[in-house]
Amino acid sequence: MRCRVILAVAALAFSQASWANGPETWLKRMTDSHRTLNYQGVVTYQVDDRLSSFKVSHVVKDGREYESLEALSHGEHEVIRQGHDISCVHPGPELLHLLAGDSPEAKQLQKLYHLSLRESGSVAGRAAIGLSIQPKDVYRLGYRLALDKETGLLLRSEIVNKRGKVLERFEYVVLDLSFDEAALERDESQLIAHPPVGEQGSVPEVNWRVSWLPDGFTPLAVRDQAPSISYTDGLAVFTVFVESTEGAASQSDSHMRRGASVSYSTTHKSRGVRVSVVGEIPMLTARQVALGVEWPE
């Protein structure tokens, strides 16, 4: 699961003060644990039937988070991350922004998703509690989290479709909470710095518009002015690309899915462009958005 998921859902829960001993308490513990705990472990990341494994070491030093991610398969190299946790390393959408607990965006999420607690057994030998995040319509995906009962640390995350089928899964199989920060010392030049949370840009200017969007989705401001626009409901995110068909091998409609990520492309021959929608959303949503792109006269 992504840190976008962690932060946005936590903000949603904070706005629901009536859940004094419910999901918001666990979500606060989850976000606090990533900001305060040192730990080391082995995680697996499953996309459909493909499974990858990583060794992760996470420390907090001088108020900053540092993380080493070493692939245990495919011969990949070690990566040092600064400022975020393992949830930001997965393929897929990047961190959006931290929603204020009483913001309109957080309140809007309550209309789009239902949060509930459930039993989750144990993960990596640790007792866990489950958190279910289910959409209230067919245009977005669901999420299932497992949190460590002792610390609130995220132990497992799953992205699921409307039938409950797991599309992607991230899970600790080994976890050591006694990890010493000295084991992760590195020269600062090797660290990868991320933009501060909340750093904003603007919505790119384009000569087309999307005529249909699921409820709650709005354009996302970005720092790079690319010929594309991303949309988010505060949790899910997708991007619309419009590119010239000049030199294109095929102009037929096409679609593909990998785990929770989908893409749908369609050609507007009269305009000489190809519209593609890419994101962690149902194919139904991607198709309807792509077919709804139009050019105002």
C-alpha positions as CSV (number, residue, x, y, z in Angstrom):
1,M,0.0,0.0,0.0
2,R,1.2,3.4,-0.6
3,C,2.1,6.2,1.8
4,R,-0.6,8.2,0.0
5,V,-3.1,5.6,1.3
6,I,-1.6,5.7,4.9
7,L,-1.7,9.5,5.2
8,A,-5.0,10.2,3.4
9,V,-6.9,7.5,5.3
10,A,-5.4,8.6,8.6
11,A,-6.6,12.2,7.9
12,L,-10.1,10.9,7.1
13,A,-10.2,9.0,10.4
14,F,-9.1,12.1,12.4
15,S,-12.2,14.0,11.3
16,Q,-14.5,11.3,12.7
17,A,-14.2,12.1,16.4
18,S,-17.1,9.9,17.3
19,W,-14.9,6.8,16.7
20,A,-13.1,7.3,20.0
21,N,-11.9,3.7,20.1
22,G,-12.4,2.8,16.5
23,P,-10.5,3.1,13.2
24,E,-9.1,6.6,13.8
25,T,-7.3,5.4,16.9
26,W,-5.5,2.7,15.0
27,L,-4.8,4.9,12.1
28,K,-3.1,7.5,14.4
29,R,-1.0,4.7,15.9
30,M,-0.1,3.6,12.4
31,T,1.1,7.0,11.2
32,D,2.9,7.6,14.5
33,S,4.7,4.2,14.3
34,H,6.2,5.0,10.9
35,R,7.5,8.3,12.3
36,T,9.0,7.0,15.5
37,L,10.0,3.3,15.3
38,N,13.3,1.8,14.2
39,Y,12.8,-1.7,12.5
40,Q,14.2,-4.1,10.1
41,G,12.5,-6.9,8.2
42,V,11.8,-8.9,5.1
43,V,8.7,-8.0,3.0
44,T,7.1,-9.6,0.0
45,Y,5.3,-7.7,-2.7
46,Q,2.9,-9.7,-4.8
47,V,1.3,-8.4,-8.1
48,D,-1.0,-11.0,-9.6
49,D,1.1,-14.2,-9.5
50,R,4.5,-12.5,-9.4
51,L,6.2,-12.3,-6.1
52,S,9.2,-10.1,-5.1
53,S,11.0,-9.9,-1.8
54,F,12.9,-7.1,-0.2
55,K,15.0,-6.5,2.9
56,V,14.0,-3.2,4.5
57,S,15.7,-1.2,7.3
58,H,13.9,1.8,8.7
59,V,15.3,4.4,11.2
60,V,14.2,7.8,12.5
61,K,17.1,10.1,13.2
62,D,16.9,13.8,14.0
63,G,13.2,13.8,13.1
64,R,13.9,12.4,9.6
65,E,13.0,8.9,8.3
66,Y,15.7,6.9,6.5
67,E,15.2,3.6,4.8
68,S,17.3,1.0,3.1
69,L,15.5,-1.2,0.6
70,E,17.5,-4.2,-0.8
71,A,15.9,-6.5,-3.4
72,L,16.3,-10.2,-2.6
73,S,15.3,-11.2,-6.1
74,H,15.9,-10.2,-9.7
75,G,19.5,-9.0,-8.9
76,E,18.4,-5.4,-8.1
77,H,20.6,-3.0,-6.2
78,E,20.1,-1.4,-2.8
79,V,18.3,1.9,-2.6
80,I,18.5,4.4,0.3
81,R,15.3,6.4,0.9
82,Q,15.0,9.5,3.0
83,G,11.9,11.1,4.3
84,H,9.3,8.3,3.8
85,D,8.7,4.7,4.5
86,I,8.5,1.4,2.6
87,S,5.0,2.1,1.4
88,C,6.3,4.8,-0.9
89,V,8.7,2.4,-2.7
90,H,6.0,0.3,-4.3
91,P,5.2,0.8,-8.0
92,G,2.1,3.0,-8.5
93,P,0.9,6.5,-7.5
94,E,3.2,8.7,-5.4
95,L,2.5,10.4,-2.1
96,L,-0.2,13.1,-2.7
97,H,-0.4,15.3,0.3
98,L,-1.4,15.2,3.9
99,L,-5.0,16.1,4.3
100,A,-6.0,18.2,7.3
101,G,-8.3,16.4,9.6
102,D,-11.1,19.0,9.2
103,S,-10.5,19.7,5.5
104,P,-13.2,19.4,2.9
105,E,-11.2,16.6,1.2
106,A,-11.2,14.5,4.4
107,K,-14.9,15.0,4.8
108,Q,-15.5,14.1,1.1
109,L,-13.7,10.8,1.6
110,Q,-16.3,9.8,4.2
111,K,-18.9,9.9,1.4
112,L,-16.8,7.7,-0.8
113,Y,-15.4,5.0,1.5
114,H,-16.5,3.0,4.5
115,L,-13.9,2.1,7.2
116,S,-14.3,-0.8,9.6
117,L,-12.2,-2.9,11.9
118,R,-11.9,-6.6,11.8
119,E,-9.8,-9.5,13.2
120,S,-6.7,-10.2,11.2
121,G,-4.9,-13.1,13.0
122,S,-1.1,-12.7,13.0
123,V,1.4,-11.3,10.5
124,A,5.2,-12.0,10.7
125,G,4.5,-13.7,14.1
126,R,2.8,-10.6,15.5
127,A,-0.8,-10.2,16.6
128,A,-2.6,-7.9,14.1
129,I,-5.9,-6.0,13.8
130,G,-7.5,-5.5,10.4
131,L,-8.8,-2.3,8.8
132,S,-11.1,-2.5,5.8
133,I,-11.5,0.5,3.5
134,Q,-14.3,-0.2,1.0
135,P,-15.6,2.1,-1.7
136,K,-19.3,3.0,-1.8
137,D,-19.5,2.7,-5.6
138,V,-18.0,0.6,-8.5
139,Y,-15.6,3.2,-9.7
140,R,-12.7,2.7,-7.2
141,L,-10.9,-0.2,-5.5
142,G,-10.9,-1.4,-1.9
143,Y,-8.1,-1.7,0.6
144,R,-7.4,-4.1,3.5
145,L,-4.7,-3.3,6.0
146,A,-3.3,-5.3,8.9
147,L,-1.8,-3.3,11.8
148,D,0.5,-4.5,14.6
149,K,-1.6,-4.6,17.8
150,E,1.3,-3.6,20.0
151,T,2.7,-0.7,17.9
152,G,0.2,0.1,15.2
153,L,2.9,-0.6,12.5
154,L,1.5,-1.5,9.0
155,L,2.2,-5.2,8.6
156,R,0.2,-6.0,5.5
157,S,-1.7,-4.1,2.9
158,E,-3.9,-5.5,0.1
159,I,-5.7,-3.8,-2.8
160,V,-8.8,-5.6,-3.8
161,N,-11.5,-5.4,-6.5
162,K,-15.3,-5.3,-6.0
163,R,-15.4,-9.1,-5.6
164,G,-12.7,-9.0,-2.9
165,K,-10.0,-10.5,-5.1
166,V,-6.5,-9.4,-4.1
167,L,-4.8,-7.5,-6.9
168,E,-1.6,-6.5,-5.0
169,R,-0.3,-7.5,-1.6
170,F,2.5,-6.1,0.5
171,E,3.4,-8.1,3.7
172,Y,6.1,-8.4,6.3
173,V,7.3,-12.0,6.7
174,V,10.0,-11.2,9.2
175,L,10.1,-8.1,11.5
176,D,12.6,-7.0,14.1
177,L,11.7,-3.9,16.2
178,S,15.0,-3.9,18.0
179,F,16.9,-2.6,15.0
180,D,19.8,-0.2,15.8
181,E,20.0,3.1,13.7
182,A,23.8,2.8,13.5
183,A,23.4,-0.1,11.1
184,L,21.9,2.2,8.5
185,E,24.5,4.9,8.5
186,R,25.3,6.2,5.0
187,D,27.0,9.1,3.4
188,E,24.3,11.8,2.8
189,S,25.2,12.0,-0.9
190,Q,23.7,8.5,-1.3
191,L,20.4,9.4,0.1
192,I,17.4,10.1,-2.1
193,A,15.5,13.2,-0.9
194,H,11.8,13.5,-1.5
195,P,9.9,16.8,-1.9
196,P,8.3,17.9,1.4
197,V,4.8,16.7,2.0
198,G,2.3,19.3,0.9
199,E,4.6,20.9,-1.7
200,Q,2.2,21.9,-4.4
201,G,2.3,23.0,-8.0
202,S,-0.5,23.8,-10.4
203,V,-2.9,21.9,-12.8
204,P,-1.4,21.8,-16.3
205,E,-3.2,23.9,-19.0
206,V,-4.5,21.7,-21.9
207,N,-6.8,22.2,-24.8
208,W,-9.0,19.3,-23.8
209,R,-11.3,18.3,-20.9
210,V,-12.7,15.2,-19.2
211,S,-16.5,15.3,-19.5
212,W,-17.1,12.5,-17.0
213,L,-15.4,11.8,-13.6
214,P,-16.5,9.6,-10.7
215,D,-17.9,11.5,-7.7
216,G,-15.1,13.1,-5.6
217,F,-12.3,13.1,-8.2
218,T,-10.7,16.5,-8.8
219,P,-7.5,17.6,-10.7
220,L,-4.3,17.2,-8.9
221,A,-1.8,20.1,-8.9
222,V,1.7,19.0,-9.9
223,R,5.2,20.6,-10.1
224,D,5.9,19.3,-13.6
225,Q,3.8,20.9,-16.4
226,A,3.5,17.7,-18.5
227,P,0.7,17.3,-21.2
228,S,-1.3,15.2,-18.8
229,I,-3.6,15.7,-15.8
230,S,-3.9,13.5,-12.7
231,Y,-7.1,13.2,-10.8
232,T,-7.6,12.1,-7.2
233,D,-10.4,11.5,-4.7
234,G,-7.8,11.8,-1.9
235,L,-7.1,8.1,-1.9
236,A,-7.3,6.7,-5.5
237,V,-5.5,8.5,-8.4
238,F,-5.3,8.2,-12.1
239,T,-3.7,10.2,-15.0
240,V,-5.0,11.1,-18.4
241,F,-2.5,11.4,-21.2
242,V,-3.3,12.9,-24.7
243,E,-0.6,12.2,-27.3
244,S,-0.2,12.5,-31.1
245,T,-0.9,9.3,-33.1
246,E,1.8,10.3,-35.7
247,G,4.1,7.3,-36.1
248,A,1.9,5.1,-33.9
249,A,2.0,1.4,-34.7
250,S,-1.7,0.9,-33.9
251,Q,-4.7,3.1,-33.5
252,S,-7.1,0.4,-32.1
253,D,-8.5,0.7,-28.6
254,S,-6.4,-1.3,-26.1
255,H,-6.3,-2.1,-22.5
256,M,-4.1,-3.9,-20.0
257,R,-3.9,-4.6,-16.3
258,R,-1.0,-5.4,-14.0
259,G,-2.1,-6.0,-10.4
260,A,-4.1,-3.0,-9.3
261,S,-2.8,-0.8,-12.1
262,V,-4.7,-0.5,-15.4
263,S,-4.5,1.4,-18.6
264,Y,-7.1,2.1,-21.3
265,S,-6.3,3.8,-24.6
266,T,-8.6,5.0,-27.4
267,T,-7.8,7.0,-30.6
268,H,-9.6,10.1,-31.7
269,K,-8.8,9.9,-35.4
270,S,-10.4,13.3,-36.3
271,R,-8.0,14.9,-33.8
272,G,-5.0,12.7,-34.6
273,V,-4.5,11.9,-30.9
274,R,-4.6,9.0,-28.6
275,V,-6.1,9.2,-25.1
276,S,-4.7,7.0,-22.4
277,V,-5.9,6.6,-18.8
278,V,-3.5,5.0,-16.3
279,G,-4.1,4.4,-12.6
280,E,-5.1,2.1,-9.7
281,I,-8.8,2.1,-10.6
282,P,-11.2,-0.4,-12.1
283,M,-11.0,-0.9,-15.9
284,L,-14.6,0.4,-16.1
285,T,-13.5,3.7,-14.7
286,A,-10.5,4.0,-16.9
287,R,-12.6,3.3,-20.0
288,Q,-15.4,5.8,-19.2
289,V,-12.9,8.5,-18.5
290,A,-10.9,7.9,-21.7
291,L,-14.0,7.9,-23.8
292,G,-15.2,11.1,-22.2
293,V,-12.3,13.3,-23.2
294,E,-13.4,16.1,-25.5
295,W,-12.2,19.3,-27.1
296,P,-14.5,22.3,-26.5
297,E,-15.1,24.4,-29.6
